[in-house]
Protein backbone atom coordinates (compact mmCIF):
# COMPACT_ATOMS: atom_id res chain seq x y z
CA UNK A 1 0.00 0.00 0.00
CA UNK A 2 2.83 2.42 0.80
CA UNK A 3 4.41 1.78 -2.60
CA UNK A 4 1.03 2.39 -4.26
CA UNK A 5 0.53 5.65 -2.35
CA UNK A 6 4.01 6.88 -3.26
CA UNK A 7 3.50 6.00 -6.93
CA UNK A 8 0.06 7.56 -7.16
CA UNK A 9 1.18 10.62 -5.21
CA UNK A 10 4.13 11.10 -7.57
CA UNK A 11 1.78 10.81 -10.55
CA UNK A 12 -0.55 13.47 -9.11
CA UNK A 13 2.32 15.86 -8.41
CA UNK A 14 3.80 15.32 -11.86
CA UNK A 15 0.46 15.98 -13.55
CA UNK A 16 -0.10 19.14 -11.51
CA UNK A 17 3.41 20.45 -12.24
CA UNK A 18 2.91 19.78 -15.96
CA UNK A 19 -0.43 21.59 -16.01
CA UNK A 20 1.06 24.52 -14.10
CA UNK A 21 3.91 24.77 -16.61
CA UNK A 22 1.48 24.84 -19.55
CA UNK A 23 -0.70 27.30 -17.67
CA UNK A 24 2.23 29.61 -16.99
CA UNK A 25 2.90 29.90 -20.72
CA UNK A 26 -0.74 30.11 -21.84
CA UNK A 27 -2.27 33.28 -23.25
CA UNK A 28 -5.24 32.93 -20.90
CA UNK A 29 -4.20 32.47 -17.22
CA UNK A 30 -5.85 29.48 -15.63
CA UNK A 31 -7.10 27.93 -18.87
CA UNK A 32 -5.01 24.75 -18.54
CA UNK A 33 -6.02 24.29 -14.91
CA UNK A 34 -9.71 24.93 -15.56
CA UNK A 35 -10.62 21.35 -16.61
CA UNK A 36 -8.91 19.99 -13.50
CA UNK A 37 -10.71 22.48 -11.24
CA UNK A 38 -14.09 21.64 -12.78
CA UNK A 39 -13.47 17.88 -12.59
CA UNK A 40 -12.28 18.02 -8.99
CA UNK A 41 -15.22 20.19 -7.94
CA UNK A 42 -17.77 17.94 -9.64
CA UNK A 43 -16.35 14.75 -8.15
CA UNK A 44 -16.01 16.42 -4.74
CA UNK A 45 -19.68 17.48 -4.77
CA UNK A 46 -20.66 13.95 -5.75
CA UNK A 47 -18.69 12.57 -2.81
CA UNK A 48 -20.36 14.98 -0.36
CA UNK A 49 -23.75 13.84 -1.64
CA UNK A 50 -22.57 10.24 -1.30
CA UNK A 51 -21.73 10.81 2.36
CA UNK A 52 -25.22 12.15 2.98
CA UNK A 53 -26.77 9.24 1.11
CA UNK A 54 -24.84 6.70 3.17
CA UNK A 55 -26.38 8.36 6.24
CA UNK A 56 -29.82 7.59 4.82
CA UNK A 57 -30.66 11.11 3.67
CA UNK A 58 -32.54 11.67 0.40
CA UNK A 59 -30.26 13.30 -2.16
CA UNK A 60 -30.08 14.54 -5.74
CA UNK A 61 -26.59 14.09 -7.14
CA UNK A 62 -27.31 15.82 -10.46
CA UNK A 63 -28.49 19.05 -8.84
CA UNK A 64 -25.53 19.22 -6.48
CA UNK A 65 -22.92 18.48 -9.14
CA UNK A 66 -24.38 20.83 -11.77
CA UNK A 67 -24.71 23.67 -9.26
CA UNK A 68 -21.16 23.15 -7.98
CA UNK A 69 -19.68 23.11 -11.49
CA UNK A 70 -21.59 26.30 -12.40
CA UNK A 71 -20.14 28.06 -9.36
CA UNK A 72 -16.57 27.07 -10.20
CA UNK A 73 -17.00 28.00 -13.86
CA UNK A 74 -18.37 31.40 -12.86
CA UNK A 75 -14.98 32.26 -11.34
CA UNK A 76 -13.50 31.91 -14.84
CA UNK A 77 -15.86 34.43 -16.47
CA UNK A 78 -13.36 37.35 -16.52
CA UNK A 79 -10.77 35.08 -18.15
CA UNK A 80 -12.99 33.38 -20.71
CA UNK A 81 -14.83 36.58 -21.59
CA UNK A 82 -12.56 39.63 -21.10
CA UNK A 83 -15.40 41.95 -22.11
CA UNK A 84 -17.14 41.03 -18.84
CA UNK A 85 -14.10 41.97 -16.73
CA UNK A 86 -15.58 45.18 -15.32
CA UNK A 87 -19.23 44.15 -15.29
CA UNK A 88 -21.51 42.87 -12.57
CA UNK A 89 -21.10 39.34 -13.99
CA UNK A 90 -17.39 39.39 -13.17
CA UNK A 91 -17.63 41.20 -9.83
CA UNK A 92 -20.47 39.04 -8.54
CA UNK A 93 -20.17 35.98 -10.77
CA UNK A 94 -19.82 33.46 -7.96
CA UNK A 95 -22.72 34.94 -6.00
CA UNK A 96 -24.92 34.92 -9.11
CA UNK A 97 -23.94 31.29 -9.77
CA UNK A 98 -24.91 30.34 -6.20
CA UNK A 99 -28.28 32.02 -6.76
CA UNK A 100 -28.72 30.18 -10.07
CA UNK A 101 -27.77 26.86 -8.49
CA UNK A 102 -30.27 27.46 -5.70
CA UNK A 103 -33.04 28.29 -8.18
CA UNK A 104 -32.27 25.20 -10.26
CA UNK A 105 -32.34 23.00 -7.15
CA UNK A 106 -35.74 24.37 -6.13
CA UNK A 107 -37.15 24.00 -9.64
CA UNK A 108 -35.90 20.41 -9.76
CA UNK A 109 -37.71 19.63 -6.51
CA UNK A 110 -40.89 21.25 -7.83
CA UNK A 111 -40.69 19.06 -10.92
CA UNK A 112 -40.20 15.77 -9.06
CA UNK A 113 -42.46 16.50 -6.07
CA UNK A 114 -44.96 13.74 -5.31
CA UNK A 115 -45.26 13.56 -1.53
CA UNK A 116 -43.91 15.39 1.53
CA UNK A 117 -40.93 14.32 3.60
CA UNK A 118 -37.80 14.57 1.44
CA UNK A 119 -37.64 17.98 -0.25
CA UNK A 120 -35.95 19.94 2.52
CA UNK A 121 -33.30 17.25 3.06
CA UNK A 122 -32.48 17.04 -0.66
CA UNK A 123 -32.23 20.81 -0.95
CA UNK A 124 -30.04 21.00 2.16
CA UNK A 125 -27.62 18.36 0.88
CA UNK A 126 -27.41 20.01 -2.55
CA UNK A 127 -26.75 23.42 -1.03
CA UNK A 128 -24.13 21.97 1.31
CA UNK A 129 -22.26 20.52 -1.67
CA UNK A 130 -22.55 23.75 -3.67
CA UNK A 131 -21.31 25.99 -0.87
CA UNK A 132 -18.77 23.66 0.74
CA UNK A 133 -17.18 22.51 -2.50
CA UNK A 134 -18.27 25.05 -5.12
CA UNK A 135 -17.87 28.35 -3.28
CA UNK A 136 -14.69 27.39 -1.46
CA UNK A 137 -13.19 25.93 -4.65
CA UNK A 138 -14.01 29.19 -6.44
CA UNK A 139 -11.46 30.92 -4.21
CA UNK A 140 -8.79 28.56 -5.56
CA UNK A 141 -9.74 29.68 -9.07
CA UNK A 142 -9.91 33.35 -8.09
CA UNK A 143 -6.49 33.09 -6.46
CA UNK A 144 -5.01 31.87 -9.76
CA UNK A 145 -6.76 34.67 -11.65
CA UNK A 146 -6.01 37.39 -9.11
CA UNK A 147 -3.03 38.62 -11.14
CA UNK A 148 -2.83 38.58 -14.95
CA UNK A 149 0.84 37.57 -14.92
CA UNK A 150 2.81 34.73 -13.34
CA UNK A 151 2.08 36.03 -9.83
CA UNK A 152 -1.35 34.41 -10.02
CA UNK A 153 0.21 31.00 -10.50
CA UNK A 154 2.70 31.70 -7.71
CA UNK A 155 -0.21 32.55 -5.41
CA UNK A 156 -1.93 29.28 -6.28
CA UNK A 157 1.26 27.26 -5.76
CA UNK A 158 1.81 28.94 -2.39
CA UNK A 159 -1.63 27.77 -1.23
CA UNK A 160 -1.30 24.16 -2.37
CA UNK A 161 2.35 23.67 -1.41
CA UNK A 162 2.16 25.24 2.04
CA UNK A 163 -1.08 23.49 2.99
CA UNK A 164 0.17 20.10 1.81
CA UNK A 165 3.47 20.59 3.63
CA UNK A 166 1.40 21.18 6.75
CA UNK A 167 -0.44 17.89 6.10
CA UNK A 168 2.89 16.07 5.68
CA UNK A 169 4.35 17.65 8.81
CA UNK A 170 1.32 16.85 10.92
CA UNK A 171 1.27 13.23 9.75
CA UNK A 172 5.02 12.68 10.13
CA UNK A 173 5.46 14.31 13.54
CA UNK A 174 2.21 12.82 14.81
CA UNK A 175 3.34 9.31 13.85
CA UNK A 176 6.78 9.81 15.43
CA UNK A 177 6.04 11.53 18.73
CA UNK A 178 2.30 12.17 18.88
CA UNK A 179 0.77 11.40 22.28
CA UNK A 180 -1.90 14.00 23.09
CA UNK A 181 -5.09 13.63 21.06
CA UNK A 182 -6.32 16.83 19.45
CA UNK A 183 -9.83 15.70 18.42
CA UNK A 184 -10.26 12.12 19.67
CA UNK A 185 -13.87 11.79 18.53
CA UNK A 186 -13.65 13.46 15.13
CA UNK A 187 -10.18 12.25 14.14
CA UNK A 188 -8.48 9.93 16.63
CA UNK A 189 -5.19 9.92 14.73
CA UNK A 190 -4.55 13.67 15.06
CA UNK A 191 -2.40 14.89 17.93
CA UNK A 192 -1.28 18.27 19.25
CA UNK A 193 2.31 17.27 18.56
CA UNK A 194 1.33 16.56 14.97
CA UNK A 195 -0.42 19.93 14.76
CA UNK A 196 2.76 21.65 15.95
CA UNK A 197 4.70 19.74 13.29
CA UNK A 198 2.19 20.87 10.69
CA UNK A 199 2.67 24.51 11.64
CA UNK A 200 6.47 24.09 11.56
CA UNK A 201 6.46 22.47 8.10
CA UNK A 202 3.97 25.02 6.83
CA UNK A 203 6.05 27.98 8.00
CA UNK A 204 9.22 26.44 6.60
CA UNK A 205 7.50 25.94 3.26
CA UNK A 206 6.19 29.51 3.26
CA UNK A 207 9.71 30.80 3.98
CA UNK A 208 11.21 28.83 1.09
CA UNK A 209 8.48 29.91 -1.33
CA UNK A 210 8.32 33.58 -0.35
CA UNK A 211 11.90 34.38 0.56
CA UNK A 212 13.89 32.11 -1.76
CA UNK A 213 11.65 31.31 -4.74
CA UNK A 214 9.65 34.53 -5.04
CA UNK A 215 12.33 37.16 -5.00
CA UNK A 216 11.06 40.42 -3.61
CA UNK A 217 8.79 38.95 -0.94
CA UNK A 218 10.18 40.01 2.41
CA UNK A 219 7.12 40.11 4.66
CA UNK A 220 4.08 38.00 5.30
CA UNK A 221 5.54 34.50 5.03
CA UNK A 222 5.26 33.71 8.75
CA UNK A 223 1.61 34.72 9.29
CA UNK A 224 0.77 33.11 5.94
CA UNK A 225 2.39 29.84 7.00
CA UNK A 226 0.59 29.83 10.34
CA UNK A 227 -2.75 30.72 8.75
CA UNK A 228 -2.45 28.00 6.12
CA UNK A 229 -1.55 25.37 8.72
CA UNK A 230 -4.44 26.27 11.04
CA UNK A 231 -7.10 26.58 8.33
CA UNK A 232 -5.79 23.49 6.57
CA UNK A 233 -6.14 21.43 9.75
CA UNK A 234 -9.62 22.84 10.31
CA UNK A 235 -10.50 21.83 6.76
CA UNK A 236 -9.30 18.31 7.46
CA UNK A 237 -11.42 18.18 10.62
CA UNK A 238 -14.43 19.59 8.74
CA UNK A 239 -14.41 16.66 6.34
CA UNK A 240 -13.77 14.26 9.23
CA UNK A 241 -16.96 15.64 10.78
CA UNK A 242 -18.97 14.71 7.69
CA UNK A 243 -17.35 11.28 7.41
CA UNK A 244 -17.90 10.51 11.09
CA UNK A 245 -21.54 11.47 10.82
CA UNK A 246 -21.89 9.26 7.74
CA UNK A 247 -20.02 6.38 9.36
CA UNK A 248 -17.38 6.34 6.64
CA UNK A 249 -13.58 6.29 6.79
CA UNK A 250 -13.03 7.90 3.37
CA UNK A 251 -15.14 10.14 1.15
CA UNK A 252 -14.96 7.40 -1.52
CA UNK A 253 -12.85 4.38 -2.38
CA UNK A 254 -11.84 4.97 -5.99
CA UNK A 255 -8.24 5.88 -5.00
CA UNK A 256 -6.91 3.07 -2.75
CA UNK A 257 -4.55 4.50 -0.17
CA UNK A 258 -5.88 8.04 -0.59
CA UNK A 259 -9.65 7.68 -0.39
CA UNK A 260 -11.52 10.15 -2.54
CA UNK A 261 -11.07 13.61 -4.00
CA UNK A 262 -12.40 15.26 -0.84
CA UNK A 263 -9.76 13.43 1.21
CA UNK A 264 -7.13 15.26 -0.87
CA UNK A 265 -9.02 18.54 -1.19
CA UNK A 266 -10.40 19.03 2.32
CA UNK A 267 -7.49 21.00 3.80
CA UNK A 268 -7.16 23.21 0.70
CA UNK A 269 -10.83 24.19 0.63
CA UNK A 270 -10.94 25.98 3.98
CA UNK A 271 -7.50 27.51 3.48
CA UNK A 272 -8.32 28.92 0.03
CA UNK A 273 -10.39 31.96 1.15
CA UNK A 274 -7.70 32.87 3.68
CA UNK A 275 -4.93 32.57 1.08
CA UNK A 276 -6.97 34.73 -1.29
CA UNK A 277 -7.35 37.36 1.43
CA UNK A 278 -3.60 37.41 2.08
CA UNK A 279 -2.78 37.95 -1.58
CA UNK A 280 -5.70 40.26 -2.48
CA UNK A 281 -5.16 42.48 0.56
CA UNK A 282 -1.43 42.76 -0.14
CA UNK A 283 -0.36 41.08 3.08
CA UNK A 284 2.19 39.22 1.01
CA UNK A 285 3.97 41.04 -1.81
CA UNK A 286 5.36 39.52 -4.97
C-alpha positions in Angstrom: 0.0 0.0 0.0 2.8 2.4 0.8 4.4 1.8 -2.6 1.0 2.4 -4.3 0.5 5.7 -2.4 4.0 6.9 -3.3 3.5 6.0 -6.9 0.1 7.6 -7.2 1.2 10.6 -5.2 4.1 11.1 -7.6 1.8 10.8 -10.5 -0.5 13.5 -9.1 2.3 15.9 -8.4 3.8 15.3 -11.9 0.5 16.0 -13.5 -0.1 19.1 -11.5 3.4 20.4 -12.2 2.9 19.8 -16.0 -0.4 21.6 -16.0 1.1 24.5 -14.1 3.9 24.8 -16.6 1.5 24.8 -19.6 -0.7 27.3 -17.7 2.2 29.6 -17.0 2.9 29.9 -20.7 -0.7 30.1 -21.8 -2.3 33.3 -23.2 -5.2 32.9 -20.9 -4.2 32.5 -17.2 -5.8 29.5 -15.6 -7.1 27.9 -18.9 -5.0 24.7 -18.5 -6.0 24.3 -14.9 -9.7 24.9 -15.6 -10.6 21.4 -16.6 -8.9 20.0 -13.5 -10.7 22.5 -11.2 -14.1 21.6 -12.8 -13.5 17.9 -12.6 -12.3 18.0 -9.0 -15.2 20.2 -7.9 -17.8 17.9 -9.6 -16.4 14.7 -8.1 -16.0 16.4 -4.7 -19.7 17.5 -4.8 -20.7 13.9 -5.8 -18.7 12.6 -2.8 -20.4 15.0 -0.4 -23.7 13.8 -1.6 -22.6 10.2 -1.3 -21.7 10.8 2.4 -25.2 12.2 3.0 -26.8 9.2 1.1 -24.8 6.7 3.2 -26.4 8.4 6.2 -29.8 7.6 4.8 -30.7 11.1 3.7 -32.5 11.7 0.4 -30.3 13.3 -2.2 -30.1 14.5 -5.7 -26.6 14.1 -7.1 -27.3 15.8 -10.5 -28.5 19.0 -8.8 -25.5 19.2 -6.5 -22.9 18.5 -9.1 -24.4 20.8 -11.8 -24.7 23.7 -9.3 -21.2 23.1 -8.0 -19.7 23.1 -11.5 -21.6 26.3 -12.4 -20.1 28.1 -9.4 -16.6 27.1 -10.2 -17.0 28.0 -13.9 -18.4 31.4 -12.9 -15.0 32.3 -11.3 -13.5 31.9 -14.8 -15.9 34.4 -16.5 -13.4 37.3 -16.5 -10.8 35.1 -18.2 -13.0 33.4 -20.7 -14.8 36.6 -21.6 -12.6 39.6 -21.1 -15.4 42.0 -22.1 -17.1 41.0 -18.8 -14.1 42.0 -16.7 -15.6 45.2 -15.3 -19.2 44.2 -15.3 -21.5 42.9 -12.6 -21.1 39.3 -14.0 -17.4 39.4 -13.2 -17.6 41.2 -9.8 -20.5 39.0 -8.5 -20.2 36.0 -10.8 -19.8 33.5 -8.0 -22.7 34.9 -6.0 -24.9 34.9 -9.1 -23.9 31.3 -9.8 -24.9 30.3 -6.2 -28.3 32.0 -6.8 -28.7 30.2 -10.1 -27.8 26.9 -8.5 -30.3 27.5 -5.7 -33.0 28.3 -8.2 -32.3 25.2 -10.3 -32.3 23.0 -7.2 -35.7 24.4 -6.1 -37.1 24.0 -9.6 -35.9 20.4 -9.8 -37.7 19.6 -6.5 -40.9 21.2 -7.8 -40.7 19.1 -10.9 -40.2 15.8 -9.1 -42.5 16.5 -6.1 -45.0 13.7 -5.3 -45.3 13.6 -1.5 -43.9 15.4 1.5 -40.9 14.3 3.6 -37.8 14.6 1.4 -37.6 18.0 -0.2 -35.9 19.9 2.5 -33.3 17.2 3.1 -32.5 17.0 -0.7 -32.2 20.8 -0.9 -30.0 21.0 2.2 -27.6 18.4 0.9 -27.4 20.0 -2.5 -26.7 23.4 -1.0 -24.1 22.0 1.3 -22.3 20.5 -1.7 -22.6 23.7 -3.7 -21.3 26.0 -0.9 -18.8 23.7 0.7 -17.2 22.5 -2.5 -18.3 25.0 -5.1 -17.9 28.4 -3.3 -14.7 27.4 -1.5 -13.2 25.9 -4.6 -14.0 29.2 -6.4 -11.5 30.9 -4.2 -8.8 28.6 -5.6 -9.7 29.7 -9.1 -9.9 33.3 -8.1 -6.5 33.1 -6.5 -5.0 31.9 -9.8 -6.8 34.7 -11.7 -6.0 37.4 -9.1 -3.0 38.6 -11.1 -2.8 38.6 -14.9 0.8 37.6 -14.9 2.8 34.7 -13.3 2.1 36.0 -9.8 -1.3 34.4 -10.0 0.2 31.0 -10.5 2.7 31.7 -7.7 -0.2 32.5 -5.4 -1.9 29.3 -6.3 1.3 27.3 -5.8 1.8 28.9 -2.4 -1.6 27.8 -1.2 -1.3 24.2 -2.4 2.4 23.7 -1.4 2.2 25.2 2.0 -1.1 23.5 3.0 0.2 20.1 1.8 3.5 20.6 3.6 1.4 21.2 6.7 -0.4 17.9 6.1 2.9 16.1 5.7 4.4 17.7 8.8 1.3 16.9 10.9 1.3 13.2 9.7 5.0 12.7 10.1 5.5 14.3 13.5 2.2 12.8 14.8 3.3 9.3 13.9 6.8 9.8 15.4 6.0 11.5 18.7 2.3 12.2 18.9 0.8 11.4 22.3 -1.9 14.0 23.1 -5.1 13.6 21.1 -6.3 16.8 19.5 -9.8 15.7 18.4 -10.3 12.1 19.7 -13.9 11.8 18.5 -13.7 13.5 15.1 -10.2 12.3 14.1 -8.5 9.9 16.6 -5.2 9.9 14.7 -4.6 13.7 15.1 -2.4 14.9 17.9 -1.3 18.3 19.3 2.3 17.3 18.6 1.3 16.6 15.0 -0.4 19.9 14.8 2.8 21.6 15.9 4.7 19.7 13.3 2.2 20.9 10.7 2.7 24.5 11.6 6.5 24.1 11.6 6.5 22.5 8.1 4.0 25.0 6.8 6.1 28.0 8.0 9.2 26.4 6.6 7.5 25.9 3.3 6.2 29.5 3.3 9.7 30.8 4.0 11.2 28.8 1.1 8.5 29.9 -1.3 8.3 33.6 -0.4 11.9 34.4 0.6 13.9 32.1 -1.8 11.7 31.3 -4.7 9.6 34.5 -5.0 12.3 37.2 -5.0 11.1 40.4 -3.6 8.8 38.9 -0.9 10.2 40.0 2.4 7.1 40.1 4.7 4.1 38.0 5.3 5.5 34.5 5.0 5.3 33.7 8.8 1.6 34.7 9.3 0.8 33.1 5.9 2.4 29.8 7.0 0.6 29.8 10.3 -2.8 30.7 8.8 -2.5 28.0 6.1 -1.5 25.4 8.7 -4.4 26.3 11.0 -7.1 26.6 8.3 -5.8 23.5 6.6 -6.1 21.4 9.7 -9.6 22.8 10.3 -10.5 21.8 6.8 -9.3 18.3 7.5 -11.4 18.2 10.6 -14.4 19.6 8.7 -14.4 16.7 6.3 -13.8 14.3 9.2 -17.0 15.6 10.8 -19.0 14.7 7.7 -17.4 11.3 7.4 -17.9 10.5 11.1 -21.5 11.5 10.8 -21.9 9.3 7.7 -20.0 6.4 9.4 -17.4 6.3 6.6 -13.6 6.3 6.8 -13.0 7.9 3.4 -15.1 10.1 1.1 -15.0 7.4 -1.5 -12.8 4.4 -2.4 -11.8 5.0 -6.0 -8.2 5.9 -5.0 -6.9 3.1 -2.7 -4.5 4.5 -0.2 -5.9 8.0 -0.6 -9.7 7.7 -0.4 -11.5 10.1 -2.5 -11.1 13.6 -4.0 -12.4 15.3 -0.8 -9.8 13.4 1.2 -7.1 15.3 -0.9 -9.0 18.5 -1.2 -10.4 19.0 2.3 -7.5 21.0 3.8 -7.2 23.2 0.7 -10.8 24.2 0.6 -10.9 26.0 4.0 -7.5 27.5 3.5 -8.3 28.9 0.0 -10.4 32.0 1.1 -7.7 32.9 3.7 -4.9 32.6 1.1 -7.0 34.7 -1.3 -7.3 37.4 1.4 -3.6 37.4 2.1 -2.8 38.0 -1.6 -5.7 40.3 -2.5 -5.2 42.5 0.6 -1.4 42.8 -0.1 -0.4 41.1 3.1 2.2 39.2 1.0 4.0 41.0 -1.8 5.4 39.5 -5.0 
